[in-house]
Amino acid sequence: MCTDWGIPRLISRSRAAASKPRGLGGVKFGQVAKMRVHRLYAGGMAHTPLSAEDIDRLTNQPPRVEALRKAIFTIADGLTTAVDLSRIYVDGLENLPADGRFLLVGNHTSAGWPEIVLTAYFVHRHLGVRVRGLADQRVSQVKGLQRDIFEAVGAVPGQPDVGAELMRLDETILVFPGGGRDMLKFKGEEYQLNWAGRSGFARLAIAQDYPIVPVGLVGGDDVFHSLVARNSAWERMTRTFGERMHDMSGVGVPLMRGLGPTLVPRPQRMYLRFGKPISTTVPARVTAEKWEATVKRCTQTELETILADLQELRGGDPFRNLNPLRWGAALRPTDASG
């Protein structure tokens, strides 16, 4: 159980780990379309109720969407050998509740896609379930083939009524509390959580007595280097344009580079870890407000600890930069535990 007396120890460990040097990462300048797609997994918990028709689509999807879902997951199931050969580091799968009834809470990276795709892939591979990602509510406004694809892979509007309905059906759910802000990393912000006080995920999980599984990914913030710091002259100067481009207030435009001075992505191995489930069952004589804050703080601290530990682990991995000559020496979970 996530308890108040367990918090100080976790915070102390997280702060100590956070003082260690961190890698660099970023996002390509001007990839507006890419940012909009990734913000679909913002987990912003909007409060505009969906129509009865949209709610019904959560479980009674049109035949074309169901056919697309089967095709996508058939392809995914056939990628096992290729994924294993790519040497993606993943551990903690044994922590996933076997019934699939849990809420995954993760960190967004500036790369945007690895944490979404890899989390959903490995959960499906381990448990055989489809992960439902709580996305930006605009996913319900997308039309045509794009909406069909989002729904087929499990994306749903990140709204309380939607989350509650999925939990009622015991579905596996994924949310990134930081949303788009967690992806816009400036210099020195790699693998830092920017949740801006958001605790809707904790409130929802508590209301449905849903366990929370923190899941952290390291590697995505190292694909690009951030050249400017938040509140720098460049960041302040570009805020008006950045707010329009990113559709969020108070954020300028990060300047990025990949390999050398180019925008070619830097090869990086991805490291994924699933933490132990956090109970959200409300203890006796604890107010709802206090428990919500405690669950949110515990989840964030556990996730920060996972990220710090993965960065330390990666530091000793010969294959961290995907050097093909070191493929055979790649660190494996059995090596890390031993």
N, C-alpha and C positions, 0 to 999 in steps of 0.2 A: 504494500500500500504506500502511496505517496503521502508522507506525513510531514508536519511542520518540523519535527525534530530531526528529520532526515535531510532537510534543506541546507543547513549551514555547512555540513560536511561536503555536499555536492558542490555548493557554490565555491567553497575554499579550493577544492580540487580543480574546478573549472577555471578559476581566476589564475591559479598557479600555472596551468597549462596554457592559458591565453597569453601569458607573458613571454612564451617562447617565440622565436622568429617564425613568421608565416610566409607561405608562398605568395606569388603575385598572380593576378587574374584579371579578366575583363570581358567586355562585349564589343563587337565590331561597331564602329561609329556608323550611324545612319541606317541600321537594319530595322526599320520601322515595322515592316511586315512580320519579321521574326519576333520582335518584342510583343506585338499584338497577339500572336499565336500563343506564346509562352505565358502571357498574362491570363490566358484561359484557365490556368491552374493557380490563380492568385489566392483562392480561398478567402475572399473578402467578406463572405457572409452577408450579402446584401439583404435588405428587408422587404423588397417588393415581392409580394406573393406571386407564384406562378399560376397560370390558368389551370383549370381542371384537366384540359387536354394535355398540357405540358407535363403535369404530374403523372398522368396515365402513361405517357411515353417512357417514363423511367423503367417501367416493368413490362409494358406491352408495346414493344417497339415494332415499327412497321416491318413487314417481311423483307424488304430490301436492306434494312439496317441489320436484321438478324442474319441474312445471308452474307453481308459484308463482315459482320463480326466473326462468323465461322471461318471465312476465308482468311481474315487477318490472323486469327489465333492458330489456324492450321499452319500458316507460314511460320509463325513464331515458334510453334512446337517443333518445326523442322530445322530450326537454327541452333539446336543444342550443341552440336559438334563445333560449329563455327564460333559460337559464343565461348565455349570452353577453350578453344585455341587462342582466342583474343586475350585470355588471361585477365579478365575483369576480376578484381579482388572483391569477394563478398563473403561476409560471415554473419552469424547471428540468426540464420534462418530457423534454427531450433527454437528461437524465442517466439516465433509466430504462433498464436493460438490456432490449434488444428481446425476449429470450427469456422475460421474465417471471419469471426465476429470481432473486429477491432478497427480502430482509427489510426492510420499511419500519419505521423506528423513529421514533416521533413524540412530540409533547408534548400532554398533555391540558390543556384549558382549563376554566375554571369554567362556561362555557356547555355543555360536554360533547359536543354533537352535531356542531358544524361540522367538527372535525378528523377525525371518523370518516367522516361522509358525504362530505365534499368530497375527502378523500384517495382513498377507494374509487372515487368517481365519476370523477375525472380520470384515475386510472390505467386504469380500464376504458375510458374514452373514448379514451385515447391508445394503449393496447396491445390492447384487446379482451379483457382477462382479468378474472376475478372475484377480488377481493382477499379472502383468508381472514384474518379478524381473530382473533387469539389472545385469547379472552375469559376471564372468570372461569369456573372449572370448574363453577359452578352452572348454566351454560347447558345442560349435559347433563341437569340435573334438572328443567328447565322442560318442561311437557307441553302437548299440544294445539297450537292454531294459533300461539301465541306461539313455541313451539320451531320450528315449521315456517318461520316468518318469519325467525327468527334464522339457521337453517341455509340458507335460500334466499339470503339476502344474503351469506353466507360466514362467519358467526360460528362458531367452534369453541372447545372448552375449551382454555384456555391451559396445556397440560401438555407436558412434554418429549417424551413418546412421540407425542403428536398432532403437535407441531411437526416432529419428525423424520420422521414418515410423510408429512406434506405436502411437506417438503423433498425427500424421496425421489421424490416425484411432480413435482418442479420447479414447485410452485405459488408464487404471489405471496402473501406473508404480511405482516400488519400487527400491530405490538405497541406498547403504551404502557407502558414499564417503570415509570412512576410510579403507574399505576393510579388508584384513587380518591383517594389522597392528593394526587396531582398536580392534581386538580380542586378540592379544598377550599382555595381561596386566601383568605388573610387580607390585611389591609391591607399594602401594600408587597411582596407576593409575586407580582405579576403577571408571567407569562412566566418564572418561575423553575422549574427542574426539581427535583422532590422524589423522587428515585429510591431513597432510603433504602438505598443500597449494593447494589441489585439489579443483578446481572450475568448472570442466567440467559439472557437473549437473546443475549449475546455467546458464552456457552458453547455454546449450541445452534447458532449460526451457524458457529462455528469447527469444531464436530464434523462439520458437513455441508458445510464449505467454501462457505458461502453468503455472497455479498456483502451488505453492509448499506447501505441508502439512507436517510440521515436526512431527515425531512420535518417542516418547522415551519409552524405556523399562528399568525398574529397577528390579533387581532380578538375572539376568544372570551373573553378576560379583560377586555374593556372593555364588555361588554353590561350588567354590573352593577358598582356600586362597593362595595367592601368597607369597612365602617365601623369594624371593630375589628381590632386586631392579634393575632397569635398570642402566647400567654402573657399577654394582658391579663387584667384581672379578670373581664370577661365570658366570655372564652374558657375560663379555668380553671373558672369557676363552672358552665359548661354542659357540661363534659366527660362527665359521667356520662350525660346525655341524648344528647349528640352521639355517644358511642360506640355507643349503642343504635340511633340513627337512621342512622348511616353504616356500622355494622358494622365499625368499626376502632378500635383503642385510641389513647388520647392525643390525641383531636381533639374540640374543642368545636364550638359552633354559630356559623358566620359570620353576622353581621348585614349585610344587603345592601339596596341601593336601586338603582333604575333611573333612569328619567326623573324629575328632581326628587326628591321624597320617596316616590315610588310604586315599585311593583314592575313597572311597564311596562318592557320591555327597551329599552335605548338602541340606536338604529339604528347599526350599525357595519359597515363594509365588511370582508370577510375577505380575508386575504393568505396565500397558500400557496406554499411553495417546496420543491422537491425538490433535495437536495444531490447531490454526486457520490458514486458508489459507493465504499465502503470495503472493501478486500480483507480477508478473514479467514484467508487461507492462512498457516499457521504457518511462520515463518522458521526456518532452521536454528539449532540451539543456543539456542533460546529455550524456557523451561519453559512448560508448559500454563498454570500459574497466572499467570505474568507476562504471557503473551500475552492471556489473558482480561481481565486488568485493563487492559492497554493498549488493546484493542479497545473495551472499555466506556468508558474515559476519552476515547478519540478520538471515538467516536460522540457522547458527551455534549457534548464541546467543540465539535464541528462543529454540533450542533443549537443550542447556546447562541449560536453565532456567527450562524446563520441567523435566529434569533429577534431578536437585537440589530439585525441589518442590516434586517430587515423593519420593525421599529419605527422605525428612522431613515428608511427609505423612506416609510413611512406619514405621517411628520411633514410631508412636503411634498406630500401628496396632497389636492387640493381636495374630493375625493369621499369622504373617509374616514368622514364621518358620514352618508353616503347622502343628501346634500342633492340633491333632484331637479334643482335649478337648475344644479348643477355636474356633472351626469352626463356631459356632453360633454367636460368637462375632466379626467375621471378619469385618473389615472396608469395607463399601460400598460407591460407588460414592455419594449417597444421604447423607451419614454421613459426607463425606469430604466437600461437598458443603454447608452443613448446619452449 
